[in-house]
Amino acid sequence: MKNFLVMIVISIFSVNITFAESILKLSEVRPGMNGVGYTVIENSRIDSFNVEVLKVIKGQNGIKNMILGRVSGNPIKLSGGISEGMSGSPIYVNGRIIGALAYTLDSDNKTIGVITPIEEMLKVSEDNKLEFARVTSNIRPGSAIAISPVRGDISFDNLGTLTLIKGSRFFALGHPIEGRGAMKYFLNEAKIDYSVPSKENPYKMGYSLRTIGLVTQDRRAGVSGILTQDIKTYEFFTEVQSDRGTEKFNFEMPKDNLTLKFYLAKAYEFLFKNNYDADEYKSMEYSYKILDDNKNVIYENGNFIYFEDSLFENYSGIIGDEIMNIIDNPFKNISFKRVEMKLTLSREKRVAYIKKISLAKDVIRIGDKIKINLSYLIHQRGIVNTVVDFEVPKDFKLGAAKIEIFAGESSRADEEGEPANYNYKSLNEFLKYYKSKYKNNELIIKLESDDGQRYIIKRAQLKYALVLKDDFSEDIIIDSMPANEVKNESTN
C-alpha cells in the first residue's frame, strides 16, 4: 500500500457522530457485518464503497488482532481492487468507525483486505484524550493525503487516505511508513489524477497540494500528527553549474534530526537524479555552508570527487553523512537553519594518474625552496609535467630529513589527518578536523626532521582527483646558508 513516487488529494465528507457512538470496539465486531468505507478515486471527491466483515484474525508486528474484510462497489471496480493509496480508508459499521483499510492479504484477490482496528490506531497518538471535533477545512476522513519528509523542488511521497480527525490531531494509513517512531513528515493535501486498475498492483496517480499538517508519530498501527501550517523546517539551497548553465533548487525538511538522518542523503540523491543524467556526469566539485537562523556561517567545507558510475548516489551518501556528523557531533547540538550547496558538474573523468615524482636536488639550504617534479597522466588527455615547490622555514632543524608525498584520497591521508582514537577535546577541535581533512584533488607533501620532532606540510591542489599508486619517500639534507649570505642578510 506504499508508493513513494506518487501523490494524491483531499475530499469532503463529514461524519456527524458523537463520541459515545463513534467507535465500534473490536470485541463488538462480528463476521457478516456490513459497512461502508470512504476513499478518493479521482479528483477530490470522496466515494463510498461496500465492506463485509469476514472475521477477526490474528495480527502481526505487535498488533494482536486485525479485521479481515471484503470490499465491493463501483469505486473498487474503477480502481481495480484495493489499490496503493487506499491505505487509511476509514471503515464504518452502523455509523461507527471500526478501523482503517491497511493492505491486501491475497495477491490474487484484490477485494480481500486487512483492516487495522481503530483502537490500535488511537494508541499511536501521544494524546490519550478521545474527544472528537469538527474541522473547519476540506480535510475529512476519506480524504486523500500525501506524506513526505521533503517538500519543494523535490518530493517522494507516501500516498494514503486520512482515517480520523479528533480535535487538531489526525490518524492515517493503518500501517507504518518506516515504523521509526517519533519521526516528522509533512502532511499534504493531494489530488488524484487517475486510479490505475492494474491486475498485479493497482495504484493511484496524483500530486501534492498545500501542506496542512505534521506527522509526529510513525508506528506499526499507522501514523498520527497535528493539523497545522506552523511547521519549523530546515532549508536546503543548491546551485548547480553544468554544461546546461546554472540551475538552482530548493527544498525543506521538518526540523527533526531523526528525520534528517534517514532522509537527507535520499533527498539529495532524488534531487540530482530527477534533474540530471547520473551516467553522463563523472566528476564534481562541491562546497557547502551550514548557517544559523541569522544566516551566520556555523561551518563550511568542500571537496572534489569522481566516480565511474553512480556519481550522485555516492555524493549524496558522502555529503549526507558529513552534514549529519557535524550536526550530531558528540559535544553540542548545533542549531542550524539552512544549508547552502554549490556544485560544479563535469562529464569529463577528471582524474590524474601520477606517474613519476622526483626532487630537483637532495641537499636543501634553509630558506630555499624544495622543488618537486611531477609527471602525471590526465585521463585520456596525455602527460603533464609540472613543478611544485615550497620554502624550508628558517627555524627548521638542520641535518637529515625526510620528504613524504601521498594523495589526499588515500588511506595514508586518513591516518595522517585523524586524531588518535577520535580524541577530540572540544567542538571547535572536532569542526577543525573536518574542515582540515585532505581533499581528493590534493597532493600532500610532508617534510619531517630525522628525529620526528619537527615537520611541515604542503597541500598542493590540482584540478583533478589524484591517483598515486605508491606513496613517495626520500631522504634529504637540510643545510645552513653560507656565511656570506647570512652576513648579507643581516646587513639588509
C-alpha positions in Angstrom: 0.0 0.0 0.0 3.0 2.3 -0.1 4.0 4.4 -3.0 6.9 6.9 -2.6 6.7 8.5 -6.0 3.0 9.1 -6.4 0.7 11.5 -4.6 -3.0 12.4 -4.1 -5.9 14.5 -2.9 -8.4 15.6 -0.4 -12.1 15.4 -0.4 -15.1 16.5 1.6 -17.0 14.1 3.8 -18.3 14.8 7.2 -19.3 12.1 9.7 -21.9 13.6 12.0 -21.5 11.3 15.0 -20.9 11.9 18.7 -18.0 10.3 20.7 -20.3 8.0 22.6 -21.3 6.2 19.4 -18.3 6.8 17.2 -16.2 3.7 17.8 -17.2 0.1 17.3 -14.8 -1.8 19.5 -13.0 -4.9 18.2 -14.8 -7.0 20.8 -18.1 -6.0 19.1 -17.1 -6.8 15.6 -18.8 -9.9 14.1 -18.5 -11.9 10.8 -21.2 -10.9 8.4 -21.4 -7.3 9.5 -21.9 -4.9 6.6 -20.3 -1.5 6.5 -19.0 1.3 4.3 -15.6 2.7 3.5 -14.5 6.1 2.1 -11.7 7.0 -0.2 -10.8 9.2 -3.2 -10.7 7.6 -6.6 -10.4 10.7 -8.8 -10.0 14.4 -8.3 -11.1 15.5 -4.7 -14.4 13.6 -4.4 -14.7 11.1 -1.6 -16.5 8.0 -2.8 -18.0 5.2 -0.7 -17.6 1.5 -1.2 -19.1 -1.5 0.5 -17.4 -3.6 3.2 -18.3 -7.0 4.5 -16.6 -8.2 7.7 -15.4 -11.7 7.2 -13.7 -12.4 10.5 -11.3 -11.2 13.2 -7.8 -12.7 12.5 -4.6 -12.9 14.4 -2.5 -9.7 13.9 1.2 -9.3 13.3 4.1 -6.9 14.1 2.8 -6.4 17.6 -0.9 -5.8 16.7 -2.8 -8.5 18.5 -5.8 -8.8 16.2 -6.9 -7.4 12.8 -10.1 -7.5 10.8 -10.5 -9.3 7.6 -13.0 -7.8 5.1 -14.2 -8.0 1.6 -14.8 -4.7 -0.4 -17.0 -4.1 -3.4 -18.8 -1.3 -5.3 -18.1 0.9 -8.2 -15.0 2.7 -6.7 -13.4 -0.7 -6.2 -14.2 -1.7 -9.8 -12.7 1.6 -11.1 -9.5 1.2 -9.1 -9.0 -2.5 -9.9 -9.5 -3.6 -6.3 -7.7 -2.3 -3.2 -5.0 0.0 -4.6 -2.0 1.8 -3.3 -3.3 5.0 -1.9 -6.3 3.4 -0.2 -4.3 2.8 3.0 -6.2 4.5 5.8 -9.6 4.5 4.2 -12.0 4.7 7.2 -14.4 1.8 7.6 -17.8 2.3 9.4 -20.4 -0.1 10.6 -23.8 1.4 11.5 -22.1 4.9 11.6 -19.4 3.7 14.0 -15.8 3.5 12.9 -14.1 0.1 13.2 -10.7 0.9 11.7 -8.7 1.7 8.5 -8.2 -0.4 5.4 -4.5 -1.1 5.6 -3.4 -3.6 2.9 -4.5 -6.5 0.7 -4.0 -10.0 2.0 -4.5 -12.1 -1.2 -2.3 -11.2 -4.2 -4.8 -12.9 -6.5 -7.9 -11.3 -5.0 -7.6 -7.5 -4.6 -11.1 -7.3 -2.9 -9.9 -9.0 0.3 -8.2 -6.6 2.7 -7.0 -6.3 6.2 -8.4 -3.5 8.5 -6.4 -2.1 11.4 -8.7 -1.7 14.4 -9.3 1.9 15.3 -8.4 1.1 18.9 -4.9 0.2 17.8 -4.6 3.4 15.7 -5.6 5.6 18.6 -2.6 4.3 20.6 -0.3 5.9 18.0 -1.2 9.4 19.4 0.8 11.0 22.2 -2.5 12.3 23.4 -4.8 9.8 25.1 -7.9 12.1 25.2 -10.6 10.7 22.9 -12.5 13.9 22.1 -13.8 14.4 18.6 -14.2 17.8 17.0 -15.3 19.1 13.6 -12.5 20.6 11.5 -13.2 23.8 9.5 -11.4 22.8 6.4 -12.0 20.4 3.5 -9.9 17.7 5.0 -12.1 14.8 6.2 -12.0 11.1 6.9 -11.6 9.5 3.5 -9.6 12.4 2.0 -6.5 11.5 0.1 -3.2 12.6 1.6 0.5 12.7 0.6 3.0 12.2 3.4 6.6 13.2 2.7 9.8 14.1 4.6 10.6 16.6 1.9 8.8 19.4 0.1 9.9 22.0 -2.5 11.6 21.3 -5.8 11.6 17.5 -5.0 9.2 15.2 -3.3 8.9 11.4 -2.7 5.5 11.0 -1.1 3.8 8.1 0.6 0.2 8.4 -0.6 -2.7 7.3 1.5 -6.1 8.2 3.0 -7.0 10.1 6.1 -8.7 7.9 8.6 -9.8 10.0 11.5 -9.6 13.5 13.0 -10.1 14.3 16.7 -9.5 17.9 17.6 -6.4 19.0 15.8 -5.0 15.5 15.7 -5.3 13.2 12.8 -4.7 9.4 12.2 -4.0 7.8 8.8 -2.7 4.8 6.8 -3.3 1.9 9.3 0.3 0.8 8.7 3.7 2.4 9.2 5.7 4.4 6.7 9.1 3.4 8.1 7.9 2.5 11.7 10.7 4.5 13.3 8.5 6.1 16.0 8.8 9.9 16.6 9.7 10.8 13.0 8.4 14.0 11.4 6.9 14.3 7.9 4.8 16.9 6.1 1.1 16.0 5.7 -0.1 17.4 2.4 -3.4 17.7 0.6 -3.2 15.9 -2.7 -5.2 15.5 -5.9 -5.7 12.2 -7.7 -5.4 12.3 -11.5 -6.2 8.7 -12.1 -6.6 5.3 -10.4 -4.7 2.7 -12.4 -6.6 -0.7 -12.3 -3.5 -2.8 -12.7 -4.2 -6.5 -12.1 -0.9 -7.0 -10.3 -0.6 -3.8 -8.4 -3.4 -1.2 -8.6 -2.3 2.3 -7.7 -3.3 6.0 -7.7 -1.6 8.7 -9.6 -1.7 12.3 -8.5 0.2 15.2 -6.9 0.6 17.1 -3.6 -1.1 20.4 -2.9 -0.5 22.5 0.2 0.9 21.3 3.5 -1.8 21.0 6.1 -0.1 19.3 9.0 2.8 17.5 10.5 3.1 13.7 11.1 4.8 13.3 14.5 4.4 9.5 15.1 5.1 6.7 12.7 4.1 3.4 14.4 3.1 -0.1 13.5 -0.7 0.7 13.5 -0.4 3.9 11.4 0.7 7.5 11.6 -0.6 10.4 13.6 0.1 14.1 14.0 -1.3 17.5 14.1 -3.2 19.7 11.6 -1.1 22.9 11.4 0.8 25.0 9.0 3.1 26.3 11.7 6.0 23.9 11.0 9.6 24.6 11.7 11.9 23.5 8.9 15.4 23.1 7.7 16.1 24.8 4.4 18.4 23.4 1.7 19.6 25.6 -1.2 21.5 24.0 -4.0 23.2 25.8 -7.0 24.4 23.5 -9.8 26.8 24.6 -12.6 27.0 22.3 -15.6 27.1 22.4 -19.4 23.4 23.3 -19.1 24.3 26.5 -17.3 23.5 27.5 -13.7 20.4 26.0 -12.1 19.0 26.4 -8.6 17.0 24.0 -6.5 15.4 24.4 -3.0 13.7 22.0 -0.6 12.7 21.8 3.0 12.6 19.1 5.7 10.9 19.2 9.1 13.2 20.4 11.8 13.9 17.0 13.3 17.4 15.3 13.3 16.0 11.8 13.2 14.1 12.5 10.0 17.2 14.3 8.7 19.4 11.3 9.4 17.2 8.9 7.4 16.2 11.1 4.5 18.8 13.8 3.8 21.0 11.7 1.6 17.9 10.3 -0.2 16.7 13.9 -0.8 19.9 15.0 -2.4 20.1 11.8 -4.5 16.5 12.2 -5.7 17.1 15.9 -6.5 20.1 15.1 -8.7 18.8 12.0 -10.4 15.5 13.7 -11.1 17.2 16.6 -12.9 20.4 15.2 -14.4 21.5 12.0 -16.1 23.8 10.4 -13.5 25.5 8.2 -16.0 26.8 11.2 -18.1 28.5 13.1 -15.2 31.7 11.7 -13.8 33.2 14.4 -11.7 32.0 17.0 -9.2 33.5 19.9 -7.2 31.4 20.9 -4.3 31.3 23.4 -1.4 28.7 24.0 1.3 27.9 26.2 4.2 25.8 25.4 7.3 24.1 28.6 8.6 22.1 29.5 11.7 18.8 31.4 12.0 20.6 34.7 11.5 22.4 33.4 8.4 25.7 33.3 10.3 28.1 30.6 9.0 28.5 27.8 11.5 30.6 25.6 9.3 31.8 25.3 5.7 33.7 22.8 3.7 34.0 21.2 0.2 35.8 18.6 -1.8 36.3 17.2 -5.3 35.0 13.7 -6.2 34.7 11.5 -9.2 33.0 8.1 -9.8 32.9 5.8 -12.8 29.2 5.5 -12.2 26.5 6.4 -9.6 28.1 9.8 -9.1 25.0 11.4 -7.5 24.3 8.3 -5.3 27.8 8.3 -3.9 28.0 12.0 -3.5 24.6 12.1 -1.7 25.9 9.5 0.8 29.1 11.4 1.4 27.5 14.8 1.9 24.6 13.4 3.9 27.0 11.6 6.3 29.2 14.6 6.6 26.4 17.1 7.5 24.9 14.6 10.0 28.4 14.1 11.6 28.6 17.9 12.1 25.1 18.3 13.4 25.1 15.2 15.5 28.6 15.8 17.0 29.4 14.4 20.5 29.9 17.9 22.1 27.0 20.2 21.4 23.7 20.3 19.5 24.2 22.7 16.5 21.0 24.6 15.9 21.1 25.3 12.2 18.5 26.7 9.8 19.9 26.2 6.3 22.5 24.5 4.1 23.8 26.3 1.0 25.4 24.0 -1.5 27.3 24.8 -4.7 28.2 22.1 -7.2 30.2 22.1 -10.5 29.4 19.0 -12.6 31.7 17.7 -15.4 31.1 14.9 -17.9 34.8 14.5 -18.1 36.5 12.0 -15.9 38.8 14.5 -14.1 41.4 12.1 -12.8 45.2 12.4 -12.9 47.4 9.3 -12.5 50.7 10.3 -11.0 53.5 8.5 -12.9 56.7 10.0 -11.6 57.9 12.1 -8.6 61.4 13.4 -8.3 63.3 16.0 -6.3 65.4 18.7 -8.1 68.2 18.1 -5.5 68.6 16.3 -2.2 70.5 19.0 -0.3 68.3 22.0 0.6 69.5 25.1 2.3 67.4 26.9 5.0 65.3 29.5 3.3 65.5 27.8 -0.1 62.6 26.2 -1.9 62.2 22.4 -2.3 61.3 21.8 -5.9 59.4 18.6 -6.7 59.0 17.5 -10.3 55.6 15.8 -11.1 54.6 13.9 -14.1 51.0 12.8 -14.3 48.6 11.4 -16.9 45.3 13.2 -17.2 42.7 10.7 -18.1 42.7 10.3 -21.9 44.3 13.8 -22.3 48.0 13.0 -22.1 51.0 13.6 -19.8 51.5 16.8 -18.0 54.8 17.8 -16.3 54.8 20.5 -13.6 56.8 21.6 -10.6 55.5 22.0 -7.0 57.7 23.9 -4.6 57.7 25.2 -1.0 60.2 27.1 1.2 62.0 25.5 4.1 61.4 27.6 7.2 64.4 29.3 8.7 63.8 27.7 12.0 63.7 24.2 10.6 66.1 21.7 12.2 69.4 21.2 10.3 70.6 17.8 9.2 68.9 14.7 7.9 65.2 14.9 7.0 62.6 13.1 5.0 60.2 14.1 2.3 57.0 12.0 2.0 54.3 12.5 -0.6 50.8 10.9 -0.8 47.4 11.7 -2.3 44.6 13.3 -0.4 42.3 10.4 -1.3 44.3 7.6 0.3 44.4 5.5 3.5 47.7 7.3 4.4 45.8 10.7 4.2 43.1 9.3 6.6 45.8 8.1 9.0 47.6 11.4 9.0 44.5 13.5 9.4 42.6 11.5 12.0 43.3 12.2 15.7 44.2 9.1 17.6 41.1 7.3 18.9 38.9 10.3 17.9 40.4 12.1 20.8 38.7 15.5 20.2 38.7 17.8 23.2 36.1 20.3 22.1 33.5 21.1 19.4 36.0 23.6 17.8 38.6 20.9 17.6 36.1 18.5 16.1 35.0 21.0 13.4 38.6 22.0 12.7 39.4 18.3 12.0 36.6 18.0 9.5 37.4 21.3 7.8 41.1 20.4 7.5 40.6 16.9 6.1 42.7 16.4 2.9 40.8 16.8 -0.4 40.7 14.3 -3.1 42.5 16.6 -5.6 45.4 17.5 -3.2 48.9 16.2 -3.2 50.2 16.1 0.4 53.9 16.8 0.8 55.4 16.3 4.3 58.9 17.4 5.3 59.9 15.8 8.6 63.1 16.1 10.7 65.1 13.0 11.3 64.1 12.8 15.0 60.4 13.4 14.2 60.2 16.4 16.4 59.5 18.9 13.6 57.5 18.7 10.4 55.7 21.0 7.9 53.0 20.0 5.4 52.4 21.5 1.9 49.0 20.8 0.3 49.3 21.2 -3.5 45.8 21.4 -5.1 45.3 20.3 -8.7 42.3 20.4 -10.9 41.9 16.7 -10.9 41.4 13.9 -8.5 44.8 12.3 -7.9 45.7 8.7 -8.1 49.1 7.7 -6.6 49.7 4.0 -6.6 52.6 4.1 -4.1 53.5 6.8 -1.5 56.7 8.6 -2.3 59.5 8.8 0.4 63.1 10.2 0.1 65.8 11.3 2.4 67.3 14.8 2.1 69.7 17.1 3.9 68.7 20.4 5.3 71.8 22.6 5.3 72.6 26.1 6.7 73.0 29.2 4.5 76.6 30.1 3.6 78.3 32.7 5.9 78.4 35.4 3.3 74.7 35.1 2.7 74.0 35.2 6.4 76.1 38.4 6.5 74.4 40.0 3.6 71.0 39.1 5.1 72.0 40.8 8.4 73.2 43.9 6.5 70.0 44.2 4.7 
